[in-house]
Amino acid sequence: MLDNALTRPGRFDRMVEIELPDIKGRQEILELYLRKIKLDPSQTVTDYSKRLATLTYGFSGADLANLCNEAAILAVRAEKQHV
């Protein structure tokens, strides 16, 4: 949401609404972020992304990025070999 001063006539005349990703979109976003993380090799990145996509209804792309980052931070703090 933009401030009313920014949306007065002559400023930003177009408003673009970006909706939250569906399950397929969440899976694709998660695959992108999970590729950068050292995961347990017993499952593939696709397996992890499918499972997480079903559990993260209502998450935005930024929320999914934060989820992956927080998981990596917690794994490092716990001295784990994999996230």
Long-range contacts (C-beta under 8 A, 24 or more apart in sequence): 20-58, 20-59, 20-60, 21-59, 21-60, 21-61, 23-53, 23-54, 23-57, 24-53, 26-52, 26-53, 26-56, 26-59, 26-64, 27-52, 27-53, 29-61, 29-64, 29-65, 30-56, 30-64, 30-68, 33-64, 33-65, 33-68, 34-68, 36-68, 37-68, 37-71, 37-72, 37-83, 38-81, 38-82, 38-83, 39-82, 39-83, 40-82, 40-83, 41-82
